[in-house]
C-alpha cells in the first residue's frame, strides 16, 4: 500500500535532517513500490558507493513499472543525475496518484 505524503514535508524533513530523511524516504518508497510489483533490490545498496548508481537505476525502473506512465527508465535515471533535487517531488507526486 502506497502512503500519501505531503511533498513539502518531505523536503522540509530532508532539510532538517541534512539529507538523512531522503535516504529513509527512498527506502520507504522502495518498499511500497515492491509491494505493488516492482523488483527493486535491498536498500542497503543505496549506501555503498558505485553500487548505489545501480540501485538508483533499479529504483527508477521499479518506479516506471508502478506508475505505468512510461517505461523510460533511462530518462528518470538521467533526470536524477542532472537535477536530483526535484526527483523526490516528481516521484512522490506520481505515487500520491497511485495512493
Buried (B, 14 or more C-beta within 10 A) or exposed (E): EBEEBEBEEBBEBBEEEEEEBBBBBBBBBBEBBBEBEBEBBEBEBBEEEEEEBEBBBBBBBBBBBBBEEEEEBEEBBEBBEEEEEEBBEBBBEBBBEBE
